[in-house]
């Protein structure tokens, strides 16, 4: 099985939305990490990551998201997650990450939500 992760970005107003599609594991996580870090380094403080296209996430992928969350929170920002497939939500629940991240059902909810949440 090939390990592929597609990382795309679009801006919704001032907020960058990162779309992850495919498998996020030890091999592919650095691509997502580089993208997220580039946005944070560029001054973005609010970030939404849409996981609707994610089929698999490993502990390496979870670490990338947690690292981004910690970097943003340290500067008063927030990383929000949206559109987790049931199997991805299950991984977040088991790992306890559902208590660390604000998770929304869809992109509109995430974009309309109070960033301080």
CNS distance restraints for C-alpha pairs under 8 A (distance, minus, plus):
assign (resid   3 and name CA) (resid  22 and name CA) 7.83 0.50 0.50
assign (resid   3 and name CA) (resid  23 and name CA) 6.19 0.50 0.50
assign (resid   3 and name CA) (resid  25 and name CA) 7.96 0.50 0.50
assign (resid   3 and name CA) (resid  27 and name CA) 7.34 0.50 0.50
assign (resid   3 and name CA) (resid  28 and name CA) 7.08 0.50 0.50
assign (resid   4 and name CA) (resid  22 and name CA) 5.78 0.50 0.50
assign (resid   4 and name CA) (resid  23 and name CA) 5.79 0.50 0.50
assign (resid   4 and name CA) (resid  24 and name CA) 7.78 0.50 0.50
assign (resid   4 and name CA) (resid  28 and name CA) 6.67 0.50 0.50
assign (resid   5 and name CA) (resid  20 and name CA) 6.81 0.50 0.50
assign (resid   5 and name CA) (resid  21 and name CA) 5.64 0.50 0.50
assign (resid   5 and name CA) (resid  22 and name CA) 4.73 0.50 0.50
assign (resid   5 and name CA) (resid  23 and name CA) 5.28 0.50 0.50
assign (resid   5 and name CA) (resid  24 and name CA) 6.11 0.50 0.50
assign (resid   5 and name CA) (resid  28 and name CA) 5.88 0.50 0.50
assign (resid   5 and name CA) (resid  29 and name CA) 7.98 0.50 0.50
assign (resid   5 and name CA) (resid  31 and name CA) 7.89 0.50 0.50
assign (resid   6 and name CA) (resid  19 and name CA) 7.86 0.50 0.50
assign (resid   6 and name CA) (resid  20 and name CA) 5.84 0.50 0.50
assign (resid   6 and name CA) (resid  21 and name CA) 5.05 0.50 0.50
assign (resid   6 and name CA) (resid  22 and name CA) 6.39 0.50 0.50
assign (resid   7 and name CA) (resid  18 and name CA) 6.85 0.50 0.50
assign (resid   7 and name CA) (resid  19 and name CA) 5.76 0.50 0.50
assign (resid   7 and name CA) (resid  20 and name CA) 5.01 0.50 0.50
assign (resid   7 and name CA) (resid  21 and name CA) 6.64 0.50 0.50
assign (resid   7 and name CA) (resid  31 and name CA) 7.44 0.50 0.50
assign (resid   7 and name CA) (resid  32 and name CA) 6.39 0.50 0.50
assign (resid   7 and name CA) (resid  35 and name CA) 7.77 0.50 0.50
assign (resid   8 and name CA) (resid  18 and name CA) 5.76 0.50 0.50
assign (resid   8 and name CA) (resid  19 and name CA) 5.08 0.50 0.50
assign (resid   8 and name CA) (resid  20 and name CA) 6.76 0.50 0.50
assign (resid   9 and name CA) (resid  16 and name CA) 6.71 0.50 0.50
assign (resid   9 and name CA) (resid  17 and name CA) 5.54 0.50 0.50
assign (resid   9 and name CA) (resid  18 and name CA) 4.53 0.50 0.50
assign (resid   9 and name CA) (resid  19 and name CA) 6.00 0.50 0.50
assign (resid  10 and name CA) (resid  16 and name CA) 5.86 0.50 0.50
assign (resid  10 and name CA) (resid  17 and name CA) 5.42 0.50 0.50
assign (resid  10 and name CA) (resid  18 and name CA) 6.80 0.50 0.50
assign (resid  11 and name CA) (resid  15 and name CA) 5.57 0.50 0.50
assign (resid  11 and name CA) (resid  16 and name CA) 4.38 0.50 0.50
assign (resid  11 and name CA) (resid  17 and name CA) 5.86 0.50 0.50
assign (resid  12 and name CA) (resid  16 and name CA) 6.25 0.50 0.50
assign (resid  12 and name CA) (resid  17 and name CA) 6.98 0.50 0.50
assign (resid  15 and name CA) (resid  44 and name CA) 7.64 0.50 0.50
assign (resid  15 and name CA) (resid  46 and name CA) 6.04 0.50 0.50
assign (resid  15 and name CA) (resid  47 and name CA) 6.08 0.50 0.50
assign (resid  15 and name CA) (resid  48 and name CA) 7.33 0.50 0.50
assign (resid  15 and name CA) (resid 111 and name CA) 7.91 0.50 0.50
assign (resid  16 and name CA) (resid  39 and name CA) 7.91 0.50 0.50
assign (resid  16 and name CA) (resid  44 and name CA) 7.73 0.50 0.50
assign (resid  16 and name CA) (resid  46 and name CA) 7.44 0.50 0.50
assign (resid  16 and name CA) (resid  47 and name CA) 5.58 0.50 0.50
assign (resid  16 and name CA) (resid  48 and name CA) 6.49 0.50 0.50
assign (resid  17 and name CA) (resid  47 and name CA) 6.21 0.50 0.50
assign (resid  17 and name CA) (resid  48 and name CA) 4.79 0.50 0.50
assign (resid  17 and name CA) (resid  49 and name CA) 5.69 0.50 0.50
assign (resid  17 and name CA) (resid  50 and name CA) 6.85 0.50 0.50
assign (resid  18 and name CA) (resid  36 and name CA) 7.86 0.50 0.50
assign (resid  18 and name CA) (resid  47 and name CA) 7.68 0.50 0.50
assign (resid  18 and name CA) (resid  48 and name CA) 6.29 0.50 0.50
assign (resid  18 and name CA) (resid  49 and name CA) 4.73 0.50 0.50
assign (resid  18 and name CA) (resid  50 and name CA) 6.01 0.50 0.50
assign (resid  19 and name CA) (resid  49 and name CA) 5.96 0.50 0.50
assign (resid  19 and name CA) (resid  50 and name CA) 4.80 0.50 0.50
assign (resid  19 and name CA) (resid  51 and name CA) 6.34 0.50 0.50
assign (resid  19 and name CA) (resid  52 and name CA) 7.78 0.50 0.50
assign (resid  19 and name CA) (resid  53 and name CA) 7.48 0.50 0.50
assign (resid  20 and name CA) (resid  32 and name CA) 7.72 0.50 0.50
assign (resid  20 and name CA) (resid  49 and name CA) 7.34 0.50 0.50
assign (resid  20 and name CA) (resid  50 and name CA) 6.36 0.50 0.50
assign (resid  20 and name CA) (resid  51 and name CA) 5.52 0.50 0.50
assign (resid  20 and name CA) (resid  52 and name CA) 7.50 0.50 0.50
assign (resid  20 and name CA) (resid  53 and name CA) 6.02 0.50 0.50
assign (resid  20 and name CA) (resid  54 and name CA) 5.88 0.50 0.50
assign (resid  21 and name CA) (resid  51 and name CA) 7.02 0.50 0.50
assign (resid  21 and name CA) (resid  52 and name CA) 7.34 0.50 0.50
assign (resid  21 and name CA) (resid  53 and name CA) 4.13 0.50 0.50
assign (resid  21 and name CA) (resid  54 and name CA) 4.60 0.50 0.50
assign (resid  21 and name CA) (resid  55 and name CA) 7.21 0.50 0.50
assign (resid  22 and name CA) (resid  53 and name CA) 6.18 0.50 0.50
assign (resid  22 and name CA) (resid  54 and name CA) 4.87 0.50 0.50
assign (resid  22 and name CA) (resid  55 and name CA) 5.32 0.50 0.50
assign (resid  22 and name CA) (resid  56 and name CA) 6.88 0.50 0.50
assign (resid  23 and name CA) (resid  28 and name CA) 7.28 0.50 0.50
assign (resid  23 and name CA) (resid  54 and name CA) 6.09 0.50 0.50
assign (resid  23 and name CA) (resid  55 and name CA) 5.61 0.50 0.50
assign (resid  23 and name CA) (resid  56 and name CA) 4.74 0.50 0.50
assign (resid  23 and name CA) (resid  57 and name CA) 6.13 0.50 0.50
assign (resid  24 and name CA) (resid  28 and name CA) 5.50 0.50 0.50
assign (resid  24 and name CA) (resid  29 and name CA) 5.39 0.50 0.50
assign (resid  24 and name CA) (resid  54 and name CA) 7.43 0.50 0.50
assign (resid  24 and name CA) (resid  56 and name CA) 6.02 0.50 0.50
assign (resid  24 and name CA) (resid  57 and name CA) 4.75 0.50 0.50
assign (resid  24 and name CA) (resid  58 and name CA) 6.36 0.50 0.50
assign (resid  24 and name CA) (resid  60 and name CA) 7.67 0.50 0.50
assign (resid  24 and name CA) (resid  61 and name CA) 5.28 0.50 0.50
assign (resid  25 and name CA) (resid  29 and name CA) 5.45 0.50 0.50
assign (resid  25 and name CA) (resid  56 and name CA) 7.66 0.50 0.50
assign (resid  25 and name CA) (resid  57 and name CA) 5.85 0.50 0.50
assign (resid  25 and name CA) (resid  58 and name CA) 4.93 0.50 0.50
assign (resid  25 and name CA) (resid  59 and name CA) 7.29 0.50 0.50
assign (resid  25 and name CA) (resid  60 and name CA) 5.63 0.50 0.50
assign (resid  25 and name CA) (resid  61 and name CA) 5.42 0.50 0.50
assign (resid  26 and name CA) (resid  30 and name CA) 7.60 0.50 0.50
assign (resid  26 and name CA) (resid  58 and name CA) 7.22 0.50 0.50
assign (resid  26 and name CA) (resid  59 and name CA) 7.98 0.50 0.50
assign (resid  26 and name CA) (resid  60 and name CA) 5.19 0.50 0.50
assign (resid  26 and name CA) (resid  61 and name CA) 6.96 0.50 0.50
assign (resid  28 and name CA) (resid  32 and name CA) 7.29 0.50 0.50
assign (resid  29 and name CA) (resid  33 and name CA) 6.10 0.50 0.50
assign (resid  29 and name CA) (resid  60 and name CA) 6.48 0.50 0.50
assign (resid  29 and name CA) (resid  61 and name CA) 5.38 0.50 0.50
assign (resid  29 and name CA) (resid  64 and name CA) 6.77 0.50 0.50
assign (resid  30 and name CA) (resid  34 and name CA) 5.96 0.50 0.50
assign (resid  30 and name CA) (resid  64 and name CA) 7.90 0.50 0.50
assign (resid  31 and name CA) (resid  35 and name CA) 6.36 0.50 0.50
assign (resid  32 and name CA) (resid  36 and name CA) 6.16 0.50 0.50
assign (resid  32 and name CA) (resid  64 and name CA) 7.47 0.50 0.50
assign (resid  33 and name CA) (resid  37 and name CA) 5.95 0.50 0.50
assign (resid  33 and name CA) (resid  64 and name CA) 5.61 0.50 0.50
assign (resid  33 and name CA) (resid  65 and name CA) 7.74 0.50 0.50
assign (resid  33 and name CA) (resid  68 and name CA) 7.76 0.50 0.50
assign (resid  34 and name CA) (resid  38 and name CA) 5.99 0.50 0.50
assign (resid  35 and name CA) (resid  39 and name CA) 6.50 0.50 0.50
assign (resid  36 and name CA) (resid  40 and name CA) 6.36 0.50 0.50
assign (resid  36 and name CA) (resid  68 and name CA) 6.67 0.50 0.50
assign (resid  37 and name CA) (resid  41 and name CA) 5.84 0.50 0.50
assign (resid  37 and name CA) (resid  68 and name CA) 7.01 0.50 0.50
assign (resid  38 and name CA) (resid  42 and name CA) 5.96 0.50 0.50
assign (resid  39 and name CA) (resid  43 and name CA) 6.61 0.50 0.50
assign (resid  39 and name CA) (resid  44 and name CA) 5.65 0.50 0.50
assign (resid  40 and name CA) (resid  44 and name CA) 5.01 0.50 0.50
assign (resid  40 and name CA) (resid  45 and name CA) 6.52 0.50 0.50
assign (resid  40 and name CA) (resid  71 and name CA) 7.81 0.50 0.50
assign (resid  40 and name CA) (resid  72 and name CA) 7.14 0.50 0.50
assign (resid  45 and name CA) (resid  72 and name CA) 5.96 0.50 0.50
assign (resid  45 and name CA) (resid  75 and name CA) 7.37 0.50 0.50
assign (resid  45 and name CA) (resid  76 and name CA) 7.21 0.50 0.50
assign (resid  45 and name CA) (resid  77 and name CA) 4.44 0.50 0.50
assign (resid  45 and name CA) (resid  78 and name CA) 6.41 0.50 0.50
assign (resid  46 and name CA) (resid  72 and name CA) 7.57 0.50 0.50
assign (resid  46 and name CA) (resid  77 and name CA) 5.49 0.50 0.50
assign (resid  46 and name CA) (resid  78 and name CA) 5.14 0.50 0.50
assign (resid  46 and name CA) (resid  79 and name CA) 6.07 0.50 0.50
assign (resid  46 and name CA) (resid  80 and name CA) 7.93 0.50 0.50
assign (resid  46 and name CA) (resid 115 and name CA) 7.22 0.50 0.50
assign (resid  47 and name CA) (resid  78 and name CA) 6.44 0.50 0.50
assign (resid  47 and name CA) (resid  79 and name CA) 4.84 0.50 0.50
assign (resid  47 and name CA) (resid  80 and name CA) 6.24 0.50 0.50
assign (resid  48 and name CA) (resid  79 and name CA) 5.79 0.50 0.50
assign (resid  48 and name CA) (resid  80 and name CA) 4.72 0.50 0.50
assign (resid  48 and name CA) (resid  81 and name CA) 5.76 0.50 0.50
assign (resid  48 and name CA) (resid  82 and name CA) 7.24 0.50 0.50
assign (resid  48 and name CA) (resid 110 and name CA) 7.12 0.50 0.50
assign (resid  48 and name CA) (resid 111 and name CA) 7.64 0.50 0.50
assign (resid  49 and name CA) (resid  79 and name CA) 7.34 0.50 0.50
assign (resid  49 and name CA) (resid  80 and name CA) 6.20 0.50 0.50
assign (resid  49 and name CA) (resid  81 and name CA) 4.93 0.50 0.50
assign (resid  49 and name CA) (resid  82 and name CA) 6.31 0.50 0.50
assign (resid  50 and name CA) (resid  81 and name CA) 6.00 0.50 0.50
assign (resid  50 and name CA) (resid  82 and name CA) 4.92 0.50 0.50
assign (resid  50 and name CA) (resid  83 and name CA) 5.98 0.50 0.50
assign (resid  50 and name CA) (resid  84 and name CA) 7.67 0.50 0.50
assign (resid  50 and name CA) (resid 107 and name CA) 7.02 0.50 0.50
assign (resid  51 and name CA) (resid  81 and name CA) 7.07 0.50 0.50
assign (resid  51 and name CA) (resid  82 and name CA) 6.07 0.50 0.50
assign (resid  51 and name CA) (resid  83 and name CA) 5.51 0.50 0.50
assign (resid  51 and name CA) (resid  84 and name CA) 5.29 0.50 0.50
assign (resid  51 and name CA) (resid  85 and name CA) 7.44 0.50 0.50
assign (resid  52 and name CA) (resid  82 and name CA) 7.31 0.50 0.50
assign (resid  52 and name CA) (resid  83 and name CA) 4.76 0.50 0.50
assign (resid  52 and name CA) (resid  84 and name CA) 5.55 0.50 0.50
assign (resid  52 and name CA) (resid  85 and name CA) 6.15 0.50 0.50
assign (resid  54 and name CA) (resid  84 and name CA) 7.75 0.50 0.50
assign (resid  54 and name CA) (resid  85 and name CA) 7.45 0.50 0.50
assign (resid  54 and name CA) (resid  88 and name CA) 7.57 0.50 0.50
assign (resid  55 and name CA) (resid  85 and name CA) 7.72 0.50 0.50
assign (resid  55 and name CA) (resid  87 and name CA) 7.90 0.50 0.50
assign (resid  55 and name CA) (resid  88 and name CA) 7.28 0.50 0.50
assign (resid  56 and name CA) (resid  87 and name CA) 7.89 0.50 0.50
assign (resid  56 and name CA) (resid  88 and name CA) 6.66 0.50 0.50
assign (resid  57 and name CA) (resid  61 and name CA) 5.52 0.50 0.50
assign (resid  57 and name CA) (resid  62 and name CA) 6.88 0.50 0.50
assign (resid  57 and name CA) (resid  88 and name CA) 6.86 0.50 0.50
assign (resid  57 and name CA) (resid  91 and name CA) 7.77 0.50 0.50
assign (resid  58 and name CA) (resid  62 and name CA) 6.40 0.50 0.50
assign (resid  59 and name CA) (resid  63 and name CA) 6.13 0.50 0.50
assign (resid  60 and name CA) (resid  64 and name CA) 6.48 0.50 0.50
assign (resid  61 and name CA) (resid  65 and name CA) 6.59 0.50 0.50
assign (resid  62 and name CA) (resid  66 and name CA) 6.16 0.50 0.50
assign (resid  63 and name CA) (resid  67 and name CA) 5.95 0.50 0.50
assign (resid  64 and name CA) (resid  68 and name CA) 6.31 0.50 0.50
assign (resid  65 and name CA) (resid  69 and name CA) 6.18 0.50 0.50
assign (resid  66 and name CA) (resid  70 and name CA) 6.14 0.50 0.50
assign (resid  67 and name CA) (resid  71 and name CA) 6.20 0.50 0.50
assign (resid  68 and name CA) (resid  72 and name CA) 6.17 0.50 0.50
assign (resid  68 and name CA) (resid  79 and name CA) 7.06 0.50 0.50
assign (resid  69 and name CA) (resid  73 and name CA) 6.01 0.50 0.50
assign (resid  69 and name CA) (resid  78 and name CA) 6.37 0.50 0.50
assign (resid  69 and name CA) (resid  79 and name CA) 5.23 0.50 0.50
assign (resid  69 and name CA) (resid 101 and name CA) 7.77 0.50 0.50
assign (resid  70 and name CA) (resid  74 and name CA) 6.09 0.50 0.50
assign (resid  71 and name CA) (resid  75 and name CA) 6.85 0.50 0.50
assign (resid  72 and name CA) (resid  76 and name CA) 6.37 0.50 0.50
assign (resid  72 and name CA) (resid  77 and name CA) 4.54 0.50 0.50
assign (resid  72 and name CA) (resid  78 and name CA) 5.40 0.50 0.50
assign (resid  72 and name CA) (resid  79 and name CA) 6.72 0.50 0.50
assign (resid  73 and name CA) (resid  77 and name CA) 4.82 0.50 0.50
assign (resid  73 and name CA) (resid  78 and name CA) 5.58 0.50 0.50
assign (resid  73 and name CA) (resid  79 and name CA) 7.95 0.50 0.50
assign (resid  77 and name CA) (resid 115 and name CA) 7.75 0.50 0.50
assign (resid  77 and name CA) (resid 116 and name CA) 7.94 0.50 0.50
assign (resid  78 and name CA) (resid 115 and name CA) 6.57 0.50 0.50
assign (resid  78 and name CA) (resid 116 and name CA) 7.35 0.50 0.50
assign (resid  79 and name CA) (resid 101 and name CA) 7.25 0.50 0.50
assign (resid  79 and name CA) (resid 102 and name CA) 7.62 0.50 0.50
assign (resid  80 and name CA) (resid 101 and name CA) 6.34 0.50 0.50
assign (resid  80 and name CA) (resid 102 and name CA) 5.27 0.50 0.50
assign (resid  80 and name CA) (resid 103 and name CA) 6.13 0.50 0.50
assign (resid  80 and name CA) (resid 104 and name CA) 7.66 0.50 0.50
assign (resid  80 and name CA) (resid 110 and name CA) 6.77 0.50 0.50
assign (resid  81 and name CA) (resid 101 and name CA) 6.91 0.50 0.50
assign (resid  81 and name CA) (resid 102 and name CA) 6.30 0.50 0.50
assign (resid  81 and name CA) (resid 103 and name CA) 4.80 0.50 0.50
assign (resid  81 and name CA) (resid 104 and name CA) 6.26 0.50 0.50
assign (resid  81 and name CA) (resid 110 and name CA) 7.43 0.50 0.50
assign (resid  82 and name CA) (resid 103 and name CA) 5.51 0.50 0.50
assign (resid  82 and name CA) (resid 104 and name CA) 4.62 0.50 0.50
assign (resid  82 and name CA) (resid 105 and name CA) 5.69 0.50 0.50
assign (resid  82 and name CA) (resid 106 and name CA) 5.38 0.50 0.50
assign (resid  82 and name CA) (resid 107 and name CA) 5.94 0.50 0.50
assign (resid  82 and name CA) (resid 110 and name CA) 6.51 0.50 0.50
assign (resid  83 and name CA) (resid 104 and name CA) 6.51 0.50 0.50
assign (resid  83 and name CA) (resid 105 and name CA) 5.07 0.50 0.50
assign (resid  83 and name CA) (resid 106 and name CA) 4.99 0.50 0.50
assign (resid  83 and name CA) (resid 107 and name CA) 7.04 0.50 0.50
assign (resid  84 and name CA) (resid  88 and name CA) 5.77 0.50 0.50
assign (resid  84 and name CA) (resid  89 and name CA) 5.54 0.50 0.50
assign (resid  84 and name CA) (resid 105 and name CA) 7.34 0.50 0.50
assign (resid  85 and name CA) (resid  89 and name CA) 6.06 0.50 0.50
assign (resid  86 and name CA) (resid  90 and name CA) 6.12 0.50 0.50
assign (resid  87 and name CA) (resid  91 and name CA) 6.58 0.50 0.50
assign (resid  88 and name CA) (resid  92 and name CA) 6.46 0.50 0.50
assign (resid  89 and name CA) (resid  93 and name CA) 6.11 0.50 0.50
assign (resid  89 and name CA) (resid  98 and name CA) 7.82 0.50 0.50
assign (resid  90 and name CA) (resid  94 and name CA) 6.12 0.50 0.50
assign (resid  91 and name CA) (resid  95 and name CA) 6.08 0.50 0.50
assign (resid  92 and name CA) (resid  96 and name CA) 5.91 0.50 0.50
assign (resid  92 and name CA) (resid  97 and name CA) 4.83 0.50 0.50
assign (resid  92 and name CA) (resid  98 and name CA) 5.31 0.50 0.50
assign (resid  93 and name CA) (resid  97 and name CA) 6.21 0.50 0.50
assign (resid  93 and name CA) (resid  98 and name CA) 5.36 0.50 0.50
assign (resid  96 and name CA) (resid 100 and name CA) 7.32 0.50 0.50
assign (resid  97 and name CA) (resid 101 and name CA) 6.36 0.50 0.50
assign (resid  98 and name CA) (resid 102 and name CA) 7.49 0.50 0.50
assign (resid  98 and name CA) (resid 103 and name CA) 7.14 0.50 0.50
assign (resid 102 and name CA) (resid 117 and name CA) 6.98 0.50 0.50
assign (resid 103 and name CA) (resid 110 and name CA) 7.69 0.50 0.50
assign (resid 104 and name CA) (resid 109 and name CA) 6.10 0.50 0.50
assign (resid 104 and name CA) (resid 110 and name CA) 5.52 0.50 0.50
assign (resid 105 and name CA) (resid 109 and name CA) 6.78 0.50 0.50
assign (resid 105 and name CA) (resid 110 and name CA) 7.78 0.50 0.50
assign (resid 106 and name CA) (resid 110 and name CA) 6.49 0.50 0.50
assign (resid 107 and name CA) (resid 111 and name CA) 6.09 0.50 0.50
assign (resid 108 and name CA) (resid 112 and name CA) 6.02 0.50 0.50
assign (resid 109 and name CA) (resid 113 and name CA) 5.97 0.50 0.50
assign (resid 113 and name CA) (resid 117 and name CA) 7.68 0.50 0.50
